[in-house]
Structures are given as C-alpha cells and as structure tokens.
Amino acid sequence: MVDNIFKEYGNNPALLFHKWHAEAEKSEINDPNAMALATVDKEGRPGVRMVLLKGADENGFTFYTNLESAKAEALQKHPYAALNFHWKSLEKQIRISGPVVKTTDEENDKYFASRSRASRLGAWASNQSRPCEDYSTFEKLVAKAEKKFAGQQIPRPEHWGGFRVMPERMEFWIGHPDRLHKRFVYTKQDKDWTAHWLFP
Ligand SMILES: Cc1cc2nc3c(=O)[nH]c(=O)nc-3n(C[C@H](O)[C@H](O)[C@H](O)COP(=O)(O)O)c2cc1C
C-alpha cells in the first residue's frame, strides 16, 4: 500500500505539497496561499480562521499574526494546530497537523520589513481579536501610527510575529467524478514518513 503511494506520489509529502502548490499558483487566483488554521483554546474549544502561508520548507508551514490575538493565545496554551488548503480550481485538498513553534525574532523582522507600509501601520494599530468601538476607532489608530512613524522606518511591534506548524500528518485529497475521490495520508515516525490510503 505504502509502495504504490510512494511510487505515484513520492515518499516526501512536503515535496508533494510544493508540487500541488505550484499548480495552484497558476490556477488559483485568489489565493493559493490561503489556508484555514484550526486551534484549540484554553477551554478546549476549537477555532478556525484563514491565514496566509508565508513559508513552507523542511521545518514546516509558517504564518504571521498578532501575538496577542485569539489564535496566538490558543497556540500558547495548546501548541498544536491543523491547517487546510483547499484549491477549488484543482479539486484538491491538503490537511496538515502537528506541533507549533514560534518563529525567531530574526524571521519576524525579515518578513515584517517586506510588508507594505500600510500593513506595517496596521500591525501597530490593530489590537487584533479585541472588541473595537467602531471602524473609525481603528482608522484613527492607523492615522496615529502614521503620524508617529512619519518619515521613518516602521519597526516590528513586539506583539507581532509568526508561528510554524511542523507537520507530523499530511493528508491529500483529489476530487474524482461521482464522489469517488482519492485520499491518502502520510504520517511521520521519527524522521521517516509512512503512507496509507483512506476511504474517501
Ligand atoms: C484570505 C485571508 C487571509 C488572512 N490572512 C491572515 C494572516 O496571515 N494573519 C492574520 O493574523 N490574519 C489573517 N486573516 C484574518 C484572520 O482570518 C482572522 O480574522 C484574524 O487573524 C483574527 O483571528 P483570531 O481572532 O482567531 O486570532 C486572513 C483572512 C482571510 C480571509
């Protein structure tokens, strides 16, 4: 069973992810990097929201956010997450889960510096996930940040950074007519992956 998955799709699910992601970059206009991120909060309740993939390598799948947001609080309590990519144009889905670590200050600074000025100001102005009186309150905080950093580089706020999901399970789904879909999963044991088919 493992053998026929490995023969057709390879023995490294990260490479298979990159192959499908490259296809999605051509066909999925908005947005091949969008992924659902599921977490569990301190009460044990699940939460899911979209985030953007900003790096995928042998270490895992990285996204950036406000480190005081609901998702960040959940991840601090339960450092384990699930991701879901659904590329409609390809009729493909990839589900990934595993432990989560924070990205380094160096990585955070590098990615923050690459963002547009407006999104850097937004990172200062948004008290993400907290109640906000109205939209103009947020706009005023953006204007305040704009004034504060006028003519200057905008540094990364302490409360802004990334998380990396280190996959220990990666499941691949390919849509087929009449709902006779293909589905197979790779699981990591030490450093090696094994794979098996799942009924769809
Ligand atoms: C397509 C899409 C991409 C998004 N990407 C991000 C992201 O990379 N980081 C982020 O903090 N929020 C992102 N958001 C907003 C989140 O979905 C969410 O509203 C926000 O992070 C607050 O979530 P939380 O309260 O669960 O922490 C994105 C939303 C959409 C629809």
Ligand as a Chemical Component Dictionary entry (heavy atoms), coordinates in Angstrom:
data_LIG
# 
_chem_comp.id                   LIG 
_chem_comp.type                 NON-POLYMER 
_chem_comp.pdbx_formal_charge   0 
_chem_comp.three_letter_code    LIG 
# 
loop_
_chem_comp_atom.comp_id 
_chem_comp_atom.atom_id 
_chem_comp_atom.alt_atom_id 
_chem_comp_atom.type_symbol 
_chem_comp_atom.charge 
_chem_comp_atom.model_Cartn_x 
_chem_comp_atom.model_Cartn_y 
_chem_comp_atom.model_Cartn_z 
_chem_comp_atom.pdbx_ordinal 
LIG C1  C1  C 0 -7.767 35.007 2.989  1  
LIG C2  C2  C 0 -7.475 35.515 4.368  2  
LIG C3  C3  C 0 -6.163 35.568 4.793  3  
LIG C4  C4  C 0 -5.850 36.033 6.072  4  
LIG N1  N1  N 0 -4.541 36.019 6.477  5  
LIG C5  C5  C 0 -4.244 36.366 7.736  6  
LIG C6  C6  C 0 -2.902 36.247 8.222  7  
LIG O1  O1  O 0 -1.969 35.803 7.509  8  
LIG N2  N2  N 0 -2.656 36.612 9.515  9  
LIG C7  C7  C 0 -3.643 37.064 10.343 10 
LIG O2  O2  O 0 -3.346 37.381 11.511 11 
LIG N3  N3  N 0 -4.924 37.164 9.927  12 
LIG C8  C8  C 0 -5.244 36.821 8.665  13 
LIG N4  N4  N 0 -6.557 36.898 8.235  14 
LIG C9  C9  C 0 -7.585 37.297 9.205  15 
LIG C10 C10 C 0 -7.950 36.079 10.076 16 
LIG O3  O3  O 0 -8.793 35.189 9.352  17 
LIG C11 C11 C 0 -8.640 36.454 11.388 18 
LIG O4  O4  O 0 -9.786 37.248 11.156 19 
LIG C12 C12 C 0 -7.699 37.222 12.331 20 
LIG O5  O5  O 0 -6.368 36.756 12.268 21 
LIG C13 C13 C 0 -8.182 37.111 13.774 22 
LIG O6  O6  O 0 -8.259 35.754 14.144 23 
LIG P1  P1  P 0 -8.282 35.270 15.687 24 
LIG O7  O7  O 0 -9.197 36.223 16.428 25 
LIG O8  O8  O 0 -8.831 33.893 15.633 26 
LIG O9  O9  O 0 -6.886 35.335 16.214 27 
LIG C14 C14 C 0 -6.887 36.458 6.944  28 
LIG C15 C15 C 0 -8.218 36.410 6.498  29 
LIG C16 C16 C 0 -8.506 35.955 5.237  30 
LIG C17 C17 C 0 -9.946 35.897 4.798  31 
# 
loop_
_chem_comp_bond.comp_id 
_chem_comp_bond.atom_id_1 
_chem_comp_bond.atom_id_2 
_chem_comp_bond.value_order 
_chem_comp_bond.pdbx_ordinal 
LIG C1  C2  SING 1  
LIG C2  C3  SING 2  
LIG C2  C16 DOUB 3  
LIG C3  C4  DOUB 4  
LIG C4  N1  SING 5  
LIG C4  C14 SING 6  
LIG N1  C5  DOUB 7  
LIG C5  C6  SING 8  
LIG C5  C8  SING 9  
LIG C6  O1  DOUB 10 
LIG C6  N2  SING 11 
LIG N2  C7  SING 12 
LIG C7  O2  DOUB 13 
LIG C7  N3  SING 14 
LIG N3  C8  DOUB 15 
LIG C8  N4  SING 16 
LIG N4  C9  SING 17 
LIG N4  C14 SING 18 
LIG C9  C10 SING 19 
LIG C10 O3  SING 20 
LIG C10 C11 SING 21 
LIG C11 O4  SING 22 
LIG C11 C12 SING 23 
LIG C12 O5  SING 24 
LIG C12 C13 SING 25 
LIG C13 O6  SING 26 
LIG O6  P1  SING 27 
LIG P1  O7  DOUB 28 
LIG P1  O8  SING 29 
LIG P1  O9  SING 30 
LIG C14 C15 DOUB 31 
LIG C15 C16 SING 32 
LIG C16 C17 SING 33 
# 
